């Protein structure tokens, strides 16, 4: 089971866990990326996420398919926010479930690391004294 969503709505961690639920799975790994209130000793006021949605979903699907193949896991959920987020908000939720803990941990880490490296999702950090684009990908 694979579920990928990019949305400007608040992410539901409960929904992501429910989607990945599988009674034959003995392990569930999650990664929840949240907005920090300080970056490089600067106070973060908010983040603004933008993406090329059609391409981002396609690229996330490739990453998920690679993780399923590489780590032999069955269920992966990836939900990512766009729009304006504030400190404490969840920006991304990844849930991987399967029968073995090592595989779900490794797959979860692979998915978030590869998303950050390759998916066209851009983040602008707004500070009290300016702003900066970060994580710009092709």
Helices and strands as residue ranges (DSSP letters): E 2-7, H 13-20, E 27-34, E 38-39, E 42-51, H 53-71, E 75-81, E 83-85, E 90-98, H 101-118, E 121-127, E 130-134
